Amino acid sequence: MNGAEAGRGAIFALGIRLTVNPKSAMVETNQKSRGSFMHTSVKKLEIQTPWLGLILLLLASPLCLAQEVEENAGTTRMEAEAATAGNRFVLIPHKRNYFLMSYADDPNDDAFKDLLDNDDAQLDNTETEFQVSIKVALARDTFYNGDALQVGFTLKSFWQTFNEDESSPFRETNYQPEIWYRTPIPWNSFGSETMLWGIGVEHQSNGRSRELSRSWNRIYTTVTWLVEDYAFRFKPWYRIPEDDKDDPTDTGGDDNPDIQKYMGYFEFTGIHNSDGNEFGFMIRNNVGSGASHSRGAVQLDYTFPLWGRVRGYAQFFNGYGNSLIDYNYNLTRVGVGILLSDIL
């Protein structure tokens, strides 16, 4: 039996049954070794969310040995990043880096009034949105060829550029540091040429205090499918619990205890590169959160060549969580601008 077959055998020997009730979920695991009378006793684990069961399954999946990485658009980027990893004059992009002029149909004035402590303050529908996102590899090829331990940082900011009545403030900035491990895994599905598995921890906050503070911490795992000029990624997460606040003005405690009902428990993204034009989507949903009705978000992206490394970028967003201050506010936003780094 080769390494890949051994990895698959370890997975298929593990049967997981997930039962969900409104308040909790129960995971039962049975493990039997074939050709043996040995039987491992059943273990039960109380969990807070049904998505944690899926995360546990995905965590178990790489009892694996890495496979050979096939050549495609996604692995080409991975190779380019590895080639420049030792160059101190190169910043490696993580997510998209862009600068947009965007228009929102019905911006969240209430949060803005609290920010400025002015009941008459109003947001302009048009504002500037930009994102800066970089990463660095702490280690590569440690356990398998193509694996990496990385840290990243993403800053996303919203600037009321033309709102001279309110002195053109930066109304919201979100900060997102994270650390994760990524490795190829030894099988393919859904027609993929290469599959990647990852696990990470991330913090996201808006740097505000008291009533305006928004933040959460998550443990996440990812499965990525790469084939030719396509890439798809499924990312479920588990929110690390925080203590409740006794008073909204307290500096400690949970700033947004209901954030899962709006931001959900997973994100699914897809990207296709066609002759230099890149099409992408992002879907979030709160299935399993216990909310009374479905919430989440949809984002559509289109990038295209302009000149040199500068690209054009058009973005459409609808739903909750366009920024942390708007995590529970339903918003539609359209933006057009320039992009410095793409995904594929």
C-alpha positions in Angstrom: 0.0 0.0 0.0 1.4 3.4 -1.0 1.3 6.6 1.2 -1.8 8.0 -0.6 -3.7 4.7 -0.2 -2.8 4.6 3.5 -4.1 8.1 4.0 -7.4 7.2 2.2 -7.7 4.1 4.3 -7.3 6.1 7.5 -10.1 8.4 6.4 -12.5 5.7 5.2 -12.0 3.8 8.5 -13.4 6.8 10.3 -17.2 7.0 10.3 -18.8 10.2 11.5 -22.4 10.8 12.3 -23.7 14.3 12.9 -27.0 15.0 14.7 -28.3 18.5 15.1 -30.8 20.0 17.5 -31.6 23.7 17.9 -29.2 24.3 20.7 -26.3 21.9 20.2 -24.9 19.1 18.0 -23.5 15.7 18.9 -20.7 14.1 17.0 -20.2 10.3 17.5 -17.2 8.5 16.1 -16.8 4.8 15.6 -13.5 3.4 14.5 -12.9 -0.2 13.7 -9.7 -1.8 12.5 -10.4 -4.2 9.6 -9.3 -7.8 10.1 -9.2 -7.3 13.9 -11.5 -8.0 16.8 -10.4 -4.7 18.4 -13.1 -2.1 18.7 -12.7 1.5 20.0 -15.4 2.7 22.3 -17.7 5.4 21.1 -16.8 8.9 22.1 -19.2 11.8 22.3 -18.3 15.5 22.0 -20.7 18.3 22.8 -20.3 21.2 20.3 -21.8 24.6 20.0 -22.5 24.7 16.3 -23.1 22.1 13.6 -20.4 23.6 11.5 -17.8 22.5 14.1 -18.6 18.9 13.2 -17.7 19.7 9.6 -14.5 21.5 10.7 -13.6 18.4 12.6 -14.1 16.2 9.6 -12.0 18.5 7.5 -9.3 18.5 10.1 -9.3 14.7 10.1 -9.0 14.6 6.3 -5.2 15.2 6.0 -4.2 12.1 7.8 -2.5 12.4 4.5 0.7 12.4 2.6 1.0 15.1 0.0 0.6 14.4 -3.6 2.5 15.7 -6.6 1.2 19.2 -7.5 -0.2 19.5 -11.0 0.5 22.6 -13.1 -2.4 25.0 -13.3 -3.1 28.7 -12.6 -3.3 28.2 -8.9 -0.1 26.3 -8.5 1.7 28.7 -10.9 0.9 31.5 -8.3 2.2 29.2 -5.5 5.5 28.7 -7.4 5.9 32.4 -8.1 5.4 33.2 -4.4 7.9 30.6 -3.4 10.5 31.9 -5.9 10.3 35.4 -4.3 10.0 34.3 -0.7 13.6 35.2 0.1 13.6 38.6 -1.7 13.4 41.4 0.9 12.4 43.9 -1.8 9.2 42.0 -2.7 5.9 42.1 -0.7 3.8 39.1 -1.5 0.0 39.8 -1.8 -2.5 37.8 0.1 -6.0 38.8 -0.9 -6.7 41.4 -3.6 -5.1 44.8 -3.3 -7.3 47.5 -4.8 -8.6 51.1 -4.8 -12.3 51.6 -5.7 -14.9 54.4 -5.9 -18.1 52.8 -4.7 -21.7 53.6 -4.4 -24.1 52.3 -1.7 -27.8 52.4 -2.2 -28.7 53.0 1.5 -25.7 53.5 3.7 -25.8 52.9 7.5 -26.3 56.4 8.8 -27.0 55.3 12.4 -23.5 53.9 13.0 -22.0 57.1 11.4 -24.0 59.3 13.7 -22.7 57.3 16.7 -19.1 57.7 15.3 -19.3 61.5 15.1 -21.7 61.9 18.1 -23.9 64.0 15.8 -27.6 63.0 15.2 -27.6 65.2 12.0 -24.6 63.5 10.4 -25.3 61.7 7.1 -23.2 59.5 4.9 -22.5 60.2 1.3 -23.7 57.3 -1.0 -20.3 57.5 -2.8 -17.1 56.8 -1.0 -13.6 55.4 -1.5 -12.9 51.8 -0.6 -9.4 50.3 -0.6 -7.7 47.1 0.6 -4.1 46.3 1.4 -3.3 42.6 2.0 0.1 41.0 2.3 1.6 37.7 3.7 4.9 36.1 4.4 5.9 32.4 4.7 7.5 31.5 8.0 8.4 28.0 6.6 8.0 26.0 3.4 8.2 22.4 2.5 8.5 21.4 6.1 6.4 18.2 6.1 5.5 17.8 2.4 6.5 19.4 -0.9 4.4 22.5 -1.4 3.3 23.0 2.2 3.7 26.4 3.9 3.2 28.1 7.3 2.2 31.7 6.6 1.1 34.8 8.4 -0.9 37.6 6.7 -2.4 40.9 7.4 -5.4 42.6 5.6 -6.5 46.2 6.0 -9.8 47.3 4.5 -10.9 50.9 4.8 -13.9 53.1 3.8 -13.3 56.8 3.3 -16.0 59.4 2.9 -13.9 61.3 0.4 -16.5 63.8 -0.8 -18.4 64.3 2.4 -17.0 67.8 3.1 -19.9 68.6 5.5 -18.4 66.0 7.9 -14.8 66.8 7.1 -14.4 63.7 4.8 -13.7 61.1 7.6 -12.5 57.5 7.3 -15.8 56.1 8.6 -14.6 52.5 9.1 -11.3 50.5 8.9 -11.1 46.7 9.5 -7.9 44.9 10.5 -7.4 41.2 10.0 -4.2 39.4 11.1 -4.1 35.7 10.6 -1.8 32.7 10.7 -2.4 29.4 8.8 -0.8 26.2 7.5 -1.5 24.9 3.9 -0.6 21.7 2.2 -1.5 19.6 -0.8 -3.6 16.5 -0.1 -3.4 13.1 -1.7 -6.6 12.9 -3.7 -8.7 14.9 -6.1 -12.5 15.4 -6.4 -15.0 17.3 -8.6 -12.5 17.1 -11.5 -9.7 19.0 -9.7 -6.1 18.6 -10.6 -4.8 19.7 -7.2 -6.4 19.9 -3.9 -5.1 21.9 -0.9 -6.1 21.7 2.8 -5.4 24.4 5.3 -6.1 25.4 8.9 -5.7 28.8 10.5 -6.6 31.3 13.2 -7.7 34.9 12.4 -8.7 38.0 14.3 -10.8 40.7 12.8 -11.7 44.1 14.4 -12.4 47.7 13.6 -10.1 49.2 16.1 -12.9 51.1 17.9 -13.8 51.1 21.6 -17.0 50.6 23.6 -20.3 50.8 21.7 -18.5 51.2 18.3 -16.2 48.3 18.8 -16.7 45.2 16.5 -14.5 42.2 16.6 -14.3 38.4 16.5 -11.8 35.6 16.5 -12.1 32.4 14.4 -10.5 29.1 13.9 -11.0 28.0 10.2 -10.2 25.2 7.9 -10.1 25.4 4.1 -10.3 23.0 1.1 -9.2 24.4 -2.2 -9.8 22.8 -5.6 -7.5 23.9 -8.5 -8.0 22.9 -12.1 -6.6 24.6 -15.2 -7.7 28.3 -14.9 -10.2 27.7 -12.1 -10.0 27.8 -8.3 -12.7 27.1 -5.7 -12.4 27.3 -2.0 -14.6 26.2 0.9 -13.9 27.8 4.2 -16.0 26.9 7.3 -15.1 28.4 10.7 -15.7 28.2 14.4 -16.0 31.4 16.3 -14.0 31.4 19.6 -16.5 32.3 22.3 -16.2 35.5 24.4 -17.8 36.5 27.7 -21.0 38.5 27.6 -20.9 42.2 28.4 -22.8 43.4 31.5 -23.1 46.8 29.9 -22.6 48.0 26.2 -20.0 50.5 27.4 -17.8 47.8 29.0 -14.4 47.6 27.3 -14.2 43.8 27.8 -16.5 41.1 26.6 -18.3 40.3 23.3 -18.9 43.3 21.1 -21.2 41.5 18.7 -22.7 38.2 20.2 -25.0 37.7 17.2 -22.5 38.1 14.4 -22.9 34.5 13.3 -26.5 35.1 12.4 -25.4 37.6 9.8 -21.9 36.5 8.8 -22.7 32.8 8.9 -20.4 29.8 9.4 -18.8 29.4 6.0 -17.6 31.1 2.9 -17.4 29.7 -0.6 -15.4 31.4 -3.3 -14.6 30.7 -7.0 -12.3 32.3 -9.6 -11.8 31.8 -13.3 -9.1 33.4 -15.4 -9.8 33.7 -19.1 -7.2 35.4 -21.3 -6.2 37.8 -18.6 -9.7 38.6 -17.5 -10.6 37.2 -14.1 -14.2 36.5 -12.9 -14.9 35.7 -9.2 -17.6 35.2 -6.7 -18.0 34.9 -2.9 -21.0 33.4 -1.0 -21.5 33.5 2.7 -24.5 32.1 4.6 -25.8 31.6 8.1 -27.2 28.1 7.7 -27.1 26.3 11.0 -27.0 29.6 13.1 -30.5 29.2 14.4 -31.5 32.5 12.8 -35.2 32.9 11.9 -34.3 33.4 8.2 -31.4 33.1 5.8 -28.8 35.9 5.8 -25.4 36.2 4.4 -23.7 37.9 1.4 -22.9 37.6 -2.3 -20.0 39.4 -4.0 -19.1 39.3 -7.7 -15.7 40.4 -9.0 -14.4 41.2 -12.5 -10.8 42.3 -13.2 -9.2 43.1 -16.5 -5.9 44.4 -17.9 -5.2 48.1 -18.2 -1.5 48.8 -18.4 1.5 47.0 -17.0 0.6 45.4 -13.7 -2.3 47.7 -13.1 -5.7 46.2 -13.7 -9.3 47.4 -13.8 -11.6 46.2 -11.1 -15.4 46.1 -10.9 -17.1 44.8 -7.7 -20.8 44.1 -6.7 -21.7 43.3 -3.1 -25.1 42.5 -1.6 -25.8 41.4 1.9 -24.4 41.7 5.4 -20.9 42.3 6.6 -19.4 44.5 3.9 -17.6 46.0 6.9 -17.6 45.0 10.6 -19.6 48.1 11.6 -22.2 46.9 9.1 -22.2 43.2 10.1 -25.9 43.3 10.8 -26.9 45.8 8.1 -28.1 44.7 4.7 -26.3 46.8 2.0 -25.9 46.8 -1.8 -22.7 48.4 -3.1 -21.1 48.7 -6.5 -17.5 49.8 -7.0 -15.2 50.5 -9.9 -11.4 51.2 -9.7 -7.9 49.8 -10.1 -6.3 46.6 -8.8 -2.6 45.9 -8.1 -2.7 42.2 -7.3 -5.2 39.5 -8.3 -5.8 35.9 -7.2 -4.8 33.9 -10.2 
